[in-house]
Every structure is written in C-alpha cells, then in structure tokens.
Amino acid sequence: ASVFAIVRVFDLALTFVILNWKVVKIVPRFDLNFLKKLQIEALPFGFYAIIFILYSYVDTVMLSFLRTDADVGWYNGAYKIYEGLTVFPAIICGVLYPRLSQLFISNKKAHFVLSLRAAKYMFIISFPILICGIILSSNIINALFGKEFQNSIIALQILLLGVVFVFQIWLFHTVLNSIDKQKLVMYIGLVGLVVNIILNSLVIPRYSFKGAAATTVLSELLVFAVCYFYLYTSYHKFSLLKLSLKPFFASLVVGGFLW
C-alpha cells in the first residue's frame, strides 16, 4: 500500500512538472466559491467511480458466498483477461475526453464527427478481439493459467461477447461526460449495478461462474442500450449498425484464417 501511495505521489508530481513546463504555468490560488463549485461538479464522477468498482467485482463476491472457491478461481481467471482488455478503450477515451469537452463548447458539429469516428474505431478494435479471442480462448487460458483452469475457457468465451458493448460504453460515457451529463452516467451505472446484483442472485446458485459471466454480458448490453438510446434521441441521431458492418465482416475473415 505504501509503495502504491509513493508511486501515485510521484505520478502527480511528474504530471505537475510536465504541465508547468510544456502546457501552462500553474500558479496556486485559493478561491472558495470555485472550489465549492468544482466539488459539486465532481461528485457524480466520484460516485460513479464507486459504482464502477462495485459493478466490476460484485459477481466475484456473490460467487464466493453462493458457490465454491474453485468456481471463484475459474471465473476470476477469465474475468482478469476480460478486465484487462478495457485498457484499450480507457486509453482512447482518456485522450478524447479533453478534446470532446472543448469541441462541445466551440464546435458541436466537429464534436459529433469526432464521436462518430471514435465509435467506428472502437468497432475496428473490439470485433477482432471478440472473434479471435473466442477462437483462441483455449490457448490463452492454457498459456496464462495452465490445464487446471480449463473451466475458465467457457467463462472467457461468454465474457468476450460483451467486449464490443464495453468499448462503446467507454466511449458513450466519455461523450456524455463531455456534454455535461455526468449525473446521467452515474444513474445509468447505478441501474446497471442493481440489475447485475439481481441477475447474479438468480443465476449463480444454478449456473455458477457461467451464469456470472452471462450476467456481466447482459448488464453491459443494458448499459450500452440505455446510453445509445439517450444519445440517439437527445444528442444526435446516428446508426451504429452502419459503422459496425465492415469491421465485423473483416474480423470474421480474420477469424476464418485462425479457425
């Protein structure tokens, strides 16, 4: 824990130095009214971070209470891979967020164009991961965890069905945050968490880690659908189907060579 704290402090200090050197001179000031406003604006982000953590690990906790340690281990083996894949949309959206926030104020048309382009690239990245990942899931599990984790293969294959949704969810959240809808992101995340808990309580006793994996995918689908519905009706009409067709079929071709 102390090493983690030291690394974070160093990271903050380095970021401060780079910003001060390359971007803008930072002059410390104290403005109580601004701080209050900033904290109020930041609250939905903080609450969403808590919801996201609960959402990410509630299935593992419920598995540990309702099933055996072996089930937890098999599920975690697959989930760690699935979770690790989110680094790609996280990096992309981390880069996009400042630009989208600026464009929403200065050029809303450019904001939409950039969002649409990003959605296309999310499909270009996520579809190959989905299709190739399912085909190679046995090799991946055996290479990372060994023969003892054969049951993790089916869990990984189920979880990978949610990859396309997860990539778009990261982007949808980024777009919503950039248009000052962070409260909506928080509420949608809360709905996803509640649905996840309810579904897990129903399926884990009977279907174990396979049920937990399927519940994760269904929860991701729900969050994806709600975000897309809001953006389509309240932000700008756009077709994800048109954006997804070429990446999907191209990924099928690649998957055919791997099969």
C-alpha positions as semicolon CSV with decimal commas, in nm:
position;residue;x (nm);y (nm);z (nm)
1;A;0,000;0,000;0,000
2;S;0,283;0,239;0,083
3;V;0,453;0,166;-0,249
4;F;0,124;0,238;-0,429
5;A;0,090;0,571;-0,246
6;I;0,450;0,668;-0,324
7;V;0,402;0,586;-0,693
8;R;0,084;0,796;-0,704
9;V;0,256;1,093;-0,539
10;F;0,545;1,066;-0,784
11;D;0,298;1,041;-1,074
12;L;0,117;1,355;-0,954
13;A;0,443;1,546;-0,911
14;L;0,568;1,444;-1,256
15;T;0,237;1,543;-1,416
16;F;0,256;1,882;-1,246
17;V;0,611;1,939;-1,373
18;I;0,524;1,842;-1,731
19;L;0,211;2,059;-1,736
20;N;0,403;2,351;-1,591
21;W;0,684;2,306;-1,841
22;K;0,504;2,216;-2,163
23;V;0,143;2,336;-2,133
24;V;0,083;2,627;-1,898
25;K;0,240;2,785;-1,594
26;I;0,041;2,674;-1,292
27;V;0,004;2,941;-1,024
28;P;-0,158;2,816;-0,700
29;R;-0,463;3,022;-0,596
30;F;-0,737;2,978;-0,339
31;D;-1,094;3,053;-0,444
32;L;-1,353;2,912;-0,204
33;N;-1,650;2,963;-0,436
34;F;-1,469;2,796;-0,724
35;L;-1,367;2,505;-0,501
36;K;-1,726;2,453;-0,389
37;K;-1,849;2,457;-0,748
38;L;-1,572;2,221;-0,855
39;Q;-1,651;1,973;-0,577
40;I;-2,021;1,974;-0,664
41;E;-1,941;1,914;-1,032
42;A;-1,701;1,634;-0,936
43;L;-1,943;1,445;-0,710
44;P;-2,107;1,242;-0,991
45;F;-1,762;1,133;-1,111
46;G;-1,672;1,019;-0,759
47;F;-1,998;0,833;-0,706
48;Y;-1,964;0,668;-1,047
49;A;-1,613;0,552;-0,957
50;I;-1,757;0,377;-0,650
51;I;-2,041;0,227;-0,855
52;F;-1,792;0,109;-1,118
53;I;-1,579;-0,072;-0,859
54;L;-1,886;-0,242;-0,710
55;Y;-2,013;-0,328;-1,058
56;S;-1,680;-0,482;-1,154
57;Y;-1,643;-0,711;-0,852
58;V;-1,991;-0,780;-0,715
59;D;-2,015;-1,101;-0,919
60;T;-1,695;-1,236;-0,767
61;V;-1,816;-1,156;-0,415
62;M;-2,151;-1,322;-0,479
63;L;-1,979;-1,627;-0,627
64;S;-1,768;-1,660;-0,313
65;F;-2,084;-1,670;-0,097
66;L;-2,304;-1,883;-0,321
67;R;-2,054;-2,127;-0,475
68;T;-1,712;-2,277;-0,408
69;D;-1,363;-2,126;-0,411
70;A;-1,294;-2,326;-0,727
71;D;-1,580;-2,151;-0,906
72;V;-1,442;-1,814;-0,796
73;G;-1,097;-1,906;-0,925
74;W;-1,224;-2,023;-1,263
75;Y;-1,432;-1,709;-1,306
76;N;-1,155;-1,476;-1,194
77;G;-0,912;-1,636;-1,438
78;A;-1,140;-1,538;-1,726
79;Y;-1,252;-1,207;-1,580
80;K;-0,898;-1,076;-1,529
81;I;-0,837;-1,116;-1,903
82;Y;-1,170;-0,951;-1,986
83;E;-1,100;-0,669;-1,743
84;G;-0,751;-0,618;-1,884
85;L;-0,894;-0,559;-2,230
86;T;-1,062;-0,239;-2,106
87;V;-0,723;-0,070;-2,102
88;F;-0,768;-0,006;-2,476
89;P;-1,092;0,197;-2,460
90;A;-0,970;0,360;-2,138
91;I;-0,660;0,498;-2,311
92;I;-0,853;0,608;-2,619
93;C;-1,123;0,782;-2,415
94;G;-0,867;0,940;-2,186
95;V;-0,717;1,107;-2,491
96;L;-1,054;1,201;-2,642
97;Y;-1,220;1,348;-2,335
98;P;-1,041;1,687;-2,320
99;R;-1,083;1,738;-2,693
100;L;-1,451;1,644;-2,690
101;S;-1,516;1,875;-2,395
102;Q;-1,354;2,164;-2,580
103;L;-1,536;2,090;-2,907
104;F;-1,876;2,074;-2,737
105;I;-1,833;2,440;-2,646
106;S;-1,662;2,562;-2,963
107;N;-1,788;2,339;-3,246
108;K;-2,074;2,095;-3,183
109;K;-2,064;1,957;-3,538
110;A;-1,696;1,867;-3,500
111;H;-1,782;1,716;-3,161
112;F;-2,030;1,480;-3,326
113;V;-1,795;1,394;-3,614
114;L;-1,514;1,304;-3,374
115;S;-1,750;1,098;-3,157
116;L;-1,874;0,906;-3,460
117;R;-1,521;0,842;-3,583
118;A;-1,423;0,717;-3,239
119;A;-1,722;0,478;-3,236
120;K;-1,605;0,334;-3,568
121;Y;-1,254;0,275;-3,436
122;M;-1,395;0,114;-3,123
123;F;-1,563;-0,140;-3,351
124;I;-1,243;-0,185;-3,552
125;I;-1,057;-0,277;-3,233
126;S;-1,325;-0,469;-3,044
127;F;-1,459;-0,703;-3,314
128;P;-1,122;-0,873;-3,379
129;I;-1,077;-0,911;-3,002
130;L;-1,422;-1,069;-2,977
131;I;-1,391;-1,314;-3,265
132;C;-1,022;-1,401;-3,238
133;G;-1,045;-1,414;-2,860
134;I;-1,323;-1,672;-2,868
135;I;-1,133;-1,885;-3,119
136;L;-0,807;-1,865;-2,924
137;S;-0,960;-1,874;-2,574
138;S;-0,831;-2,224;-2,503
139;N;-0,475;-2,129;-2,597
140;I;-0,496;-1,808;-2,394
141;I;-0,619;-1,977;-2,075
142;N;-0,370;-2,264;-2,103
143;A;-0,081;-2,024;-2,162
144;L;-0,170;-1,795;-1,872
145;F;-0,312;-2,031;-1,610
146;G;-0,243;-2,391;-1,713
147;K;-0,454;-2,703;-1,757
148;E;-0,615;-2,664;-1,413
149;F;-0,822;-2,371;-1,543
150;Q;-0,999;-2,547;-1,830
151;N;-1,334;-2,434;-1,691
152;S;-1,221;-2,074;-1,738
153;I;-1,233;-2,121;-2,116
154;I;-1,612;-2,118;-2,141
155;A;-1,629;-1,827;-1,896
156;L;-1,388;-1,628;-2,111
157;Q;-1,581;-1,708;-2,428
158;I;-1,903;-1,584;-2,269
159;L;-1,741;-1,269;-2,131
160;L;-1,587;-1,183;-2,467
161;L;-1,938;-1,147;-2,608
162;G;-1,955;-0,826;-2,406
163;V;-1,633;-0,672;-2,536
164;V;-1,798;-0,479;-2,818
165;F;-2,051;-0,333;-2,573
166;V;-1,781;-0,239;-2,322
167;F;-1,574;-0,049;-2,580
168;Q;-1,878;0,152;-2,688
169;I;-1,986;0,211;-2,327
170;W;-1,649;0,370;-2,251
171;L;-1,698;0,600;-2,548
172;F;-2,063;0,675;-2,468
173;H;-1,969;0,769;-2,111
174;T;-1,692;0,993;-2,241
175;V;-1,927;1,167;-2,483
176;L;-2,192;1,210;-2,212
177;N;-1,936;1,349;-1,968
178;S;-1,812;1,591;-2,233
179;I;-2,164;1,733;-2,277
180;D;-2,209;1,776;-1,900
181;K;-2,423;1,466;-1,847
182;Q;-2,207;1,305;-1,578
183;K;-2,510;1,268;-1,350
184;L;-2,681;1,060;-1,617
185;V;-2,371;0,840;-1,644
186;M;-2,385;0,789;-1,268
187;Y;-2,756;0,694;-1,273
188;I;-2,711;0,455;-1,566
189;G;-2,419;0,293;-1,385
190;L;-2,635;0,254;-1,073
191;V;-2,910;0,085;-1,275
192;G;-2,652;-0,149;-1,427
193;L;-2,522;-0,237;-1,080
194;V;-2,870;-0,313;-0,942
195;V;-2,960;-0,527;-1,244
196;N;-2,625;-0,707;-1,216
197;I;-2,688;-0,793;-0,850
198;I;-3,044;-0,913;-0,915
199;L;-2,945;-1,131;-1,210
200;N;-2,646;-1,277;-1,028
201;S;-2,861;-1,369;-0,729
202;L;-3,090;-1,560;-0,966
203;V;-2,839;-1,739;-1,188
204;I;-2,528;-1,803;-0,976
205;P;-2,688;-2,066;-0,748
206;R;-2,779;-2,275;-1,053
207;Y;-2,528;-2,184;-1,324
208;S;-2,226;-2,081;-1,113
209;F;-1,947;-1,892;-1,292
210;K;-2,111;-1,941;-1,632
211;G;-2,417;-1,758;-1,504
212;A;-2,200;-1,480;-1,360
213;A;-2,028;-1,438;-1,697
214;A;-2,361;-1,426;-1,881
215;T;-2,495;-1,174;-1,629
216;T;-2,195;-0,949;-1,692
217;V;-2,264;-0,953;-2,065
218;L;-2,636;-0,884;-2,018
219;S;-2,561;-0,596;-1,782
220;E;-2,317;-0,449;-2,032
221;L;-2,581;-0,482;-2,304
222;L;-2,834;-0,299;-2,089
223;V;-2,597;-0,010;-2,011
224;F;-2,497;0,008;-2,378
225;A;-2,861;0,018;-2,492
226;V;-2,962;0,290;-2,244
227;C;-2,663;0,509;-2,333
228;Y;-2,721;0,465;-2,706
229;F;-3,094;0,540;-2,670
230;Y;-3,024;0,864;-2,486
231;L;-2,755;0,978;-2,728
232;Y;-2,970;0,888;-3,029
233;T;-3,278;1,070;-2,901
234;S;-3,125;1,366;-2,716
235;Y;-2,783;1,425;-2,871
236;H;-2,771;1,329;-3,239
237;K;-2,924;1,052;-3,450
238;F;-2,663;0,804;-3,572
239;S;-2,653;0,442;-3,683
240;L;-2,410;0,211;-3,509
241;L;-2,512;-0,069;-3,746
242;K;-2,361;0,111;-4,045
243;L;-2,040;0,174;-3,852
244;S;-2,012;-0,186;-3,736
245;L;-2,074;-0,388;-4,054
246;K;-1,734;-0,354;-4,223
247;P;-1,529;-0,414;-3,905
248;F;-1,749;-0,713;-3,819
249;F;-1,715;-0,889;-4,154
250;A;-1,343;-0,809;-4,176
251;S;-1,300;-0,966;-3,833
252;L;-1,491;-1,274;-3,948
253;V;-1,242;-1,315;-4,232
254;V;-0,950;-1,292;-3,990
255;G;-1,125;-1,537;-3,759
256;G;-1,172;-1,776;-4,050
257;F;-0,796;-1,792;-4,101
258;L;-0,743;-1,864;-3,732
259;W;-1,012;-2,132;-3,710
